[in-house]
Amino acid sequence: DNFAKPIDPSYPKVAGQHADYLFVALKSYKAEKNPNVGRSNAIMGGVAKQFTNAELKALSNYISGIDGDLHVVPQSRFR
């Protein structure tokens, strides 16, 4: 139905995720030569490489605005 319900339970729920996190994650799939910053998934790499960084940023902003199950829970820095 939406990005809060993946087609397979092993896929991440991305609806409502922070836009900056999504952008860095999507962009890292394009970095195949650098294992320190890249993510290793042939399918996601093939998809991410089709988009410019500006398009990935726009996609990240869109997905972050979709209602989902993710919630930010404030926590004290000093427990």
Jmol script that loads the backbone (N, CA, C; Angstrom):
load data "model"
ATOM      1  N   ASP A   1       0.812  -1.207   0.000  1.00  0.00           N
ATOM      2  CA  ASP A   1       0.000   0.000   0.000  1.00  0.00           C
ATOM      3  C   ASP A   1       0.849   1.262   0.000  1.00  0.00           C
ATOM      4  N   ASN A   2       1.900   1.294   0.834  1.00  0.00           N
ATOM      5  CA  ASN A   2       2.736   2.492   0.935  1.00  0.00           C
ATOM      6  C   ASN A   2       4.133   2.096   1.394  1.00  0.00           C
ATOM      7  N   PHE A   3       4.983   3.088   1.625  1.00  0.00           N
ATOM      8  CA  PHE A   3       6.361   2.817   2.024  1.00  0.00           C
ATOM      9  C   PHE A   3       6.476   2.360   3.477  1.00  0.00           C
ATOM     10  N   ALA A   4       5.372   2.369   4.232  1.00  0.00           N
ATOM     11  CA  ALA A   4       5.396   1.892   5.610  1.00  0.00           C
ATOM     12  C   ALA A   4       5.169   0.386   5.677  1.00  0.00           C
ATOM     13  N   LYS A   5       4.739  -0.204   4.557  1.00  0.00           N
ATOM     14  CA  LYS A   5       4.488  -1.647   4.505  1.00  0.00           C
ATOM     15  C   LYS A   5       5.274  -2.234   3.344  1.00  0.00           C
ATOM     16  N   PRO A   6       6.508  -2.696   3.590  1.00  0.00           N
ATOM     17  CA  PRO A   6       7.314  -3.260   2.499  1.00  0.00           C
ATOM     18  C   PRO A   6       6.683  -4.535   1.939  1.00  0.00           C
ATOM     19  N   ILE A   7       7.022  -4.845   0.691  1.00  0.00           N
ATOM     20  CA  ILE A   7       6.455  -6.035   0.054  1.00  0.00           C
ATOM     21  C   ILE A   7       7.013  -7.320   0.649  1.00  0.00           C
ATOM     22  N   ASP A   8       8.119  -7.224   1.353  1.00  0.00           N
ATOM     23  CA  ASP A   8       8.725  -8.377   2.015  1.00  0.00           C
ATOM     24  C   ASP A   8       9.117  -7.937   3.424  1.00  0.00           C
ATOM     25  N   PRO A   9       8.825  -8.738   4.446  1.00  0.00           N
ATOM     26  CA  PRO A   9       9.126  -8.333   5.822  1.00  0.00           C
ATOM     27  C   PRO A   9      10.605  -8.058   6.091  1.00  0.00           C
ATOM     28  N   SER A  10      11.488  -8.601   5.264  1.00  0.00           N
ATOM     29  CA  SER A  10      12.919  -8.368   5.483  1.00  0.00           C
ATOM     30  C   SER A  10      13.370  -7.004   4.957  1.00  0.00           C
ATOM     31  N   TYR A  11      12.524  -6.320   4.181  1.00  0.00           N
ATOM     32  CA  TYR A  11      12.874  -5.001   3.650  1.00  0.00           C
ATOM     33  C   TYR A  11      12.634  -3.941   4.719  1.00  0.00           C
ATOM     34  N   PRO A  12      13.422  -2.887   4.725  1.00  0.00           N
ATOM     35  CA  PRO A  12      13.247  -1.854   5.754  1.00  0.00           C
ATOM     36  C   PRO A  12      12.001  -1.010   5.519  1.00  0.00           C
ATOM     37  N   LYS A  13      11.465  -0.498   6.605  1.00  0.00           N
ATOM     38  CA  LYS A  13      10.367   0.468   6.527  1.00  0.00           C
ATOM     39  C   LYS A  13      11.017   1.839   6.404  1.00  0.00           C
ATOM     40  N   VAL A  14      10.787   2.522   5.307  1.00  0.00           N
ATOM     41  CA  VAL A  14      11.478   3.789   5.080  1.00  0.00           C
ATOM     42  C   VAL A  14      10.570   5.004   5.219  1.00  0.00           C
ATOM     43  N   ALA A  15       9.263   4.827   5.236  1.00  0.00           N
ATOM     44  CA  ALA A  15       8.350   5.960   5.371  1.00  0.00           C
ATOM     45  C   ALA A  15       8.603   6.673   6.686  1.00  0.00           C
ATOM     46  N   GLY A  16       8.782   7.978   6.629  1.00  0.00           N
ATOM     47  CA  GLY A  16       9.010   8.767   7.826  1.00  0.00           C
ATOM     48  C   GLY A  16      10.443   8.790   8.317  1.00  0.00           C
ATOM     49  N   GLN A  17      11.325   8.068   7.662  1.00  0.00           N
ATOM     50  CA  GLN A  17      12.744   8.077   8.044  1.00  0.00           C
ATOM     51  C   GLN A  17      13.315   9.472   7.778  1.00  0.00           C
ATOM     52  N   HIS A  18      14.332   9.859   8.500  1.00  0.00           N
ATOM     53  CA  HIS A  18      14.946  11.172   8.315  1.00  0.00           C
ATOM     54  C   HIS A  18      15.487  11.309   6.897  1.00  0.00           C
ATOM     55  N   ALA A  19      15.198  12.445   6.266  1.00  0.00           N
ATOM     56  CA  ALA A  19      15.598  12.676   4.876  1.00  0.00           C
ATOM     57  C   ALA A  19      17.108  12.632   4.701  1.00  0.00           C
ATOM     58  N   ASP A  20      17.852  13.201   5.649  1.00  0.00           N
ATOM     59  CA  ASP A  20      19.311  13.213   5.500  1.00  0.00           C
ATOM     60  C   ASP A  20      19.883  11.798   5.581  1.00  0.00           C
ATOM     61  N   TYR A  21      19.315  10.956   6.433  1.00  0.00           N
ATOM     62  CA  TYR A  21      19.757   9.558   6.510  1.00  0.00           C
ATOM     63  C   TYR A  21      19.454   8.828   5.202  1.00  0.00           C
ATOM     64  N   LEU A  22      18.240   8.985   4.693  1.00  0.00           N
ATOM     65  CA  LEU A  22      17.864   8.328   3.440  1.00  0.00           C
ATOM     66  C   LEU A  22      18.773   8.758   2.301  1.00  0.00           C
ATOM     67  N   PHE A  23      19.072  10.053   2.229  1.00  0.00           N
ATOM     68  CA  PHE A  23      19.918  10.562   1.152  1.00  0.00           C
ATOM     69  C   PHE A  23      21.313   9.946   1.213  1.00  0.00           C
ATOM     70  N   VAL A  24      21.918   9.940   2.390  1.00  0.00           N
ATOM     71  CA  VAL A  24      23.262   9.370   2.537  1.00  0.00           C
ATOM     72  C   VAL A  24      23.241   7.873   2.228  1.00  0.00           C
ATOM     73  N   ALA A  25      22.207   7.173   2.681  1.00  0.00           N
ATOM     74  CA  ALA A  25      22.108   5.735   2.411  1.00  0.00           C
ATOM     75  C   ALA A  25      21.968   5.466   0.920  1.00  0.00           C
ATOM     76  N   LEU A  26      21.072   6.187   0.249  1.00  0.00           N
ATOM     77  CA  LEU A  26      20.882   5.985  -1.190  1.00  0.00           C
ATOM     78  C   LEU A  26      22.134   6.353  -1.971  1.00  0.00           C
ATOM     79  N   LYS A  27      22.763   7.455  -1.581  1.00  0.00           N
ATOM     80  CA  LYS A  27      23.978   7.898  -2.274  1.00  0.00           C
ATOM     81  C   LYS A  27      25.111   6.890  -2.093  1.00  0.00           C
ATOM     82  N   SER A  28      25.159   6.233  -0.943  1.00  0.00           N
ATOM     83  CA  SER A  28      26.249   5.288  -0.679  1.00  0.00           C
ATOM     84  C   SER A  28      26.159   4.040  -1.553  1.00  0.00           C
ATOM     85  N   TYR A  29      24.981   3.737  -2.078  1.00  0.00           N
ATOM     86  CA  TYR A  29      24.870   2.599  -2.998  1.00  0.00           C
ATOM     87  C   TYR A  29      25.583   2.877  -4.315  1.00  0.00           C
ATOM     88  N   LYS A  30      25.818   4.149  -4.615  1.00  0.00           N
ATOM     89  CA  LYS A  30      26.511   4.510  -5.853  1.00  0.00           C
ATOM     90  C   LYS A  30      28.024   4.393  -5.717  1.00  0.00           C
ATOM     91  N   ALA A  31      28.546   4.305  -4.494  1.00  0.00           N
ATOM     92  CA  ALA A  31      29.992   4.292  -4.229  1.00  0.00           C
ATOM     93  C   ALA A  31      30.505   2.862  -4.202  1.00  0.00           C
ATOM     94  N   GLU A  32      30.639   2.242  -5.354  1.00  0.00           N
ATOM     95  CA  GLU A  32      31.038   0.834  -5.399  1.00  0.00           C
ATOM     96  C   GLU A  32      32.526   0.620  -5.204  1.00  0.00           C
ATOM     97  N   LYS A  33      33.359   1.618  -5.468  1.00  0.00           N
ATOM     98  CA  LYS A  33      34.816   1.452  -5.395  1.00  0.00           C
ATOM     99  C   LYS A  33      35.380   1.688  -4.000  1.00  0.00           C
ATOM    100  N   ASN A  34      34.587   2.254  -3.098  1.00  0.00           N
ATOM    101  CA  ASN A  34      35.076   2.584  -1.768  1.00  0.00           C
ATOM    102  C   ASN A  34      34.269   1.829  -0.716  1.00  0.00           C
ATOM    103  N   PRO A  35      34.786   0.703  -0.203  1.00  0.00           N
ATOM    104  CA  PRO A  35      34.027  -0.090   0.767  1.00  0.00           C
ATOM    105  C   PRO A  35      33.808   0.616   2.105  1.00  0.00           C
ATOM    106  N   ASN A  36      34.556   1.690   2.370  1.00  0.00           N
ATOM    107  CA  ASN A  36      34.385   2.410   3.633  1.00  0.00           C
ATOM    108  C   ASN A  36      33.117   3.247   3.649  1.00  0.00           C
ATOM    109  N   VAL A  37      32.654   3.693   2.480  1.00  0.00           N
ATOM    110  CA  VAL A  37      31.449   4.521   2.436  1.00  0.00           C
ATOM    111  C   VAL A  37      30.334   3.894   1.621  1.00  0.00           C
ATOM    112  N   GLY A  38      30.641   2.873   0.851  1.00  0.00           N
ATOM    113  CA  GLY A  38      29.642   2.271  -0.021  1.00  0.00           C
ATOM    114  C   GLY A  38      28.831   1.186   0.659  1.00  0.00           C
ATOM    115  N   ARG A  39      27.690   0.918   0.090  1.00  0.00           N
ATOM    116  CA  ARG A  39      26.852  -0.187   0.545  1.00  0.00           C
ATOM    117  C   ARG A  39      26.850  -1.231  -0.551  1.00  0.00           C
ATOM    118  N   SER A  40      26.864  -2.473  -0.172  1.00  0.00           N
ATOM    119  CA  SER A  40      27.017  -3.562  -1.120  1.00  0.00           C
ATOM    120  C   SER A  40      25.684  -4.274  -1.349  1.00  0.00           C
ATOM    121  N   ASN A  41      24.949  -3.836  -2.351  1.00  0.00           N
ATOM    122  CA  ASN A  41      23.727  -4.507  -2.764  1.00  0.00           C
ATOM    123  C   ASN A  41      23.556  -4.223  -4.244  1.00  0.00           C
ATOM    124  N   ALA A  42      23.673  -5.266  -5.051  1.00  0.00           N
ATOM    125  CA  ALA A  42      23.664  -5.092  -6.505  1.00  0.00           C
ATOM    126  C   ALA A  42      22.366  -4.474  -7.009  1.00  0.00           C
ATOM    127  N   ILE A  43      21.245  -4.860  -6.441  1.00  0.00           N
ATOM    128  CA  ILE A  43      19.960  -4.323  -6.901  1.00  0.00           C
ATOM    129  C   ILE A  43      19.853  -2.843  -6.557  1.00  0.00           C
ATOM    130  N   MET A  44      20.108  -2.488  -5.302  1.00  0.00           N
ATOM    131  CA  MET A  44      20.014  -1.078  -4.904  1.00  0.00           C
ATOM    132  C   MET A  44      21.063  -0.237  -5.611  1.00  0.00           C
ATOM    133  N   GLY A  45      22.257  -0.791  -5.817  1.00  0.00           N
ATOM    134  CA  GLY A  45      23.294  -0.068  -6.544  1.00  0.00           C
ATOM    135  C   GLY A  45      22.859   0.250  -7.956  1.00  0.00           C
ATOM    136  N   GLY A  46      22.264  -0.731  -8.630  1.00  0.00           N
ATOM    137  CA  GLY A  46      21.783  -0.518  -9.987  1.00  0.00           C
ATOM    138  C   GLY A  46      20.684   0.519 -10.069  1.00  0.00           C
ATOM    139  N   VAL A  47      19.827   0.549  -9.062  1.00  0.00           N
ATOM    140  CA  VAL A  47      18.745   1.534  -9.032  1.00  0.00           C
ATOM    141  C   VAL A  47      19.297   2.919  -8.719  1.00  0.00           C
ATOM    142  N   ALA A  48      20.123   3.029  -7.682  1.00  0.00           N
ATOM    143  CA  ALA A  48      20.628   4.334  -7.245  1.00  0.00           C
ATOM    144  C   ALA A  48      21.483   5.013  -8.309  1.00  0.00           C
ATOM    145  N   LYS A  49      22.226   4.236  -9.070  1.00  0.00           N
ATOM    146  CA  LYS A  49      23.107   4.815 -10.093  1.00  0.00           C
ATOM    147  C   LYS A  49      22.339   5.497 -11.215  1.00  0.00           C
ATOM    148  N   GLN A  50      21.067   5.199 -11.357  1.00  0.00           N
ATOM    149  CA  GLN A  50      20.254   5.814 -12.402  1.00  0.00           C
ATOM    150  C   GLN A  50      19.870   7.250 -12.071  1.00  0.00           C
ATOM    151  N   PHE A  51      20.031   7.643 -10.816  1.00  0.00           N
ATOM    152  CA  PHE A  51      19.584   8.953 -10.364  1.00  0.00           C
ATOM    153  C   PHE A  51      20.765   9.870 -10.061  1.00  0.00           C
ATOM    154  N   THR A  52      20.569  11.154 -10.287  1.00  0.00           N
ATOM    155  CA  THR A  52      21.562  12.139  -9.870  1.00  0.00           C
ATOM    156  C   THR A  52      21.429  12.318  -8.358  1.00  0.00           C
ATOM    157  N   ASN A  53      22.422  12.944  -7.744  1.00  0.00           N
ATOM    158  CA  ASN A  53      22.328  13.205  -6.305  1.00  0.00           C
ATOM    159  C   ASN A  53      21.160  14.136  -5.991  1.00  0.00           C
ATOM    160  N   ALA A  54      20.875  15.080  -6.887  1.00  0.00           N
ATOM    161  CA  ALA A  54      19.736  15.984  -6.677  1.00  0.00           C
ATOM    162  C   ALA A  54      18.419  15.204  -6.691  1.00  0.00           C
ATOM    163  N   GLU A  55      18.311  14.226  -7.576  1.00  0.00           N
ATOM    164  CA  GLU A  55      17.103  13.398  -7.628  1.00  0.00           C
ATOM    165  C   GLU A  55      16.991  12.513  -6.392  1.00  0.00           C
ATOM    166  N   LEU A  56      18.117  11.973  -5.921  1.00  0.00           N
ATOM    167  CA  LEU A  56      18.097  11.170  -4.694  1.00  0.00           C
ATOM    168  C   LEU A  56      17.690  12.024  -3.502  1.00  0.00           C
ATOM    169  N   LYS A  57      18.139  13.276  -3.477  1.00  0.00           N
ATOM    170  CA  LYS A  57      17.775  14.201  -2.397  1.00  0.00           C
ATOM    171  C   LYS A  57      16.270  14.459  -2.417  1.00  0.00           C
ATOM    172  N   ALA A  58      15.722  14.696  -3.615  1.00  0.00           N
ATOM    173  CA  ALA A  58      14.282  14.935  -3.741  1.00  0.00           C
ATOM    174  C   ALA A  58      13.486  13.697  -3.330  1.00  0.00           C
ATOM    175  N   LEU A  59      13.942  12.532  -3.723  1.00  0.00           N
ATOM    176  CA  LEU A  59      13.285  11.278  -3.350  1.00  0.00           C
ATOM    177  C   LEU A  59      13.322  11.079  -1.837  1.00  0.00           C
ATOM    178  N   SER A  60      14.458  11.373  -1.238  1.00  0.00           N
ATOM    179  CA  SER A  60      14.608  11.252   0.216  1.00  0.00           C
ATOM    180  C   SER A  60      13.659  12.191   0.943  1.00  0.00           C
ATOM    181  N   ASN A  61      13.554  13.424   0.461  1.00  0.00           N
ATOM    182  CA  ASN A  61      12.643  14.392   1.077  1.00  0.00           C
ATOM    183  C   ASN A  61      11.192  13.931   0.964  1.00  0.00           C
ATOM    184  N   TYR A  62      10.835  13.369  -0.184  1.00  0.00           N
ATOM    185  CA  TYR A  62       9.470  12.872  -0.374  1.00  0.00           C
ATOM    186  C   TYR A  62       9.165  11.719   0.587  1.00  0.00           C
ATOM    187  N   ILE A  63      10.043  10.731   0.628  1.00  0.00           N
ATOM    188  CA  ILE A  63       9.807   9.548   1.465  1.00  0.00           C
ATOM    189  C   ILE A  63       9.767   9.921   2.946  1.00  0.00           C
ATOM    190  N   SER A  64      10.586  10.886   3.351  1.00  0.00           N
ATOM    191  CA  SER A  64      10.603  11.281   4.764  1.00  0.00           C
ATOM    192  C   SER A  64       9.291  11.938   5.187  1.00  0.00           C
ATOM    193  N   GLY A  65       8.550  12.494   4.236  1.00  0.00           N
ATOM    194  CA  GLY A  65       7.288  13.151   4.550  1.00  0.00           C
ATOM    195  C   GLY A  65       6.087  12.221   4.588  1.00  0.00           C
ATOM    196  N   ILE A  66       6.289  10.952   4.255  1.00  0.00           N
ATOM    197  CA  ILE A  66       5.189   9.986   4.260  1.00  0.00           C
ATOM    198  C   ILE A  66       4.998   9.456   5.681  1.00  0.00           C
ATOM    199  N   ASP A  67       3.745   9.384   6.112  1.00  0.00           N
ATOM    200  CA  ASP A  67       3.462   8.830   7.439  1.00  0.00           C
ATOM    201  C   ASP A  67       3.896   7.377   7.504  1.00  0.00           C
ATOM    202  N   GLY A  68       4.521   7.026   8.612  1.00  0.00           N
ATOM    203  CA  GLY A  68       4.989   5.656   8.787  1.00  0.00           C
ATOM    204  C   GLY A  68       5.027   5.272  10.244  1.00  0.00           C
ATOM    205  N   ASP A  69       5.619   4.130  10.515  1.00  0.00           N
ATOM    206  CA  ASP A  69       5.691   3.602  11.875  1.00  0.00           C
ATOM    207  C   ASP A  69       6.889   4.125  12.662  1.00  0.00           C
ATOM    208  N   LEU A  70       7.801   4.819  12.011  1.00  0.00           N
ATOM    209  CA  LEU A  70       9.004   5.295  12.687  1.00  0.00           C
ATOM    210  C   LEU A  70       8.692   6.543  13.506  1.00  0.00           C
ATOM    211  N   HIS A  71       9.222   6.580  14.720  1.00  0.00           N
ATOM    212  CA  HIS A  71       9.014   7.723  15.600  1.00  0.00           C
ATOM    213  C   HIS A  71      10.330   8.079  16.276  1.00  0.00           C
ATOM    214  N   VAL A  72      10.551   9.363  16.451  1.00  0.00           N
ATOM    215  CA  VAL A  72      11.724   9.832  17.175  1.00  0.00           C
ATOM    216  C   VAL A  72      11.356   9.895  18.652  1.00  0.00           C
ATOM    217  N   VAL A  73      12.150   9.241  19.468  1.00  0.00           N
ATOM    218  CA  VAL A  73      11.907   9.216  20.903  1.00  0.00           C
ATOM    219  C   VAL A  73      13.032   9.986  21.579  1.00  0.00           C
ATOM    220  N   PRO A  74      12.736  11.164  22.134  1.00  0.00           N
ATOM    221  CA  PRO A  74      13.783  11.935  22.797  1.00  0.00           C
ATOM    222  C   PRO A  74      14.354  11.174  23.990  1.00  0.00           C
ATOM    223  N   GLN A  75      15.668  11.229  24.109  1.00  0.00           N
ATOM    224  CA  GLN A  75      16.330  10.587  25.235  1.00  0.00           C
ATOM    225  C   GLN A  75      17.364  11.543  25.806  1.00  0.00           C
ATOM    226  N   SER A  76      17.558  11.443  27.096  1.00  0.00           N
ATOM    227  CA  SER A  76      18.554  12.262  27.757  1.00  0.00           C
ATOM    228  C   SER A  76      19.946  11.818  27.331  1.00  0.00           C
ATOM    229  N   ARG A  77      20.821  12.779  27.118  1.00  0.00           N
ATOM    230  CA  ARG A  77      22.211  12.450  26.782  1.00  0.00           C
ATOM    231  C   ARG A  77      22.943  11.897  27.991  1.00  0.00           C
ATOM    232  N   PHE A  78      22.445  12.218  29.172  1.00  0.00           N
ATOM    233  CA  PHE A  78      23.104  11.796  30.404  1.00  0.00           C
ATOM    234  C   PHE A  78      22.173  10.858  31.166  1.00  0.00           C
ATOM    235  N   ARG A  79      22.396   9.592  31.021  1.00  0.00           N
ATOM    236  CA  ARG A  79      21.515   8.626  31.693  1.00  0.00           C
ATOM    237  C   ARG A  79      22.034   8.277  33.048  1.00  0.00           C
TER     238      ARG A  79
END
end "model"
wireframe off; spacefill off
backbone 0.3
color backbone group
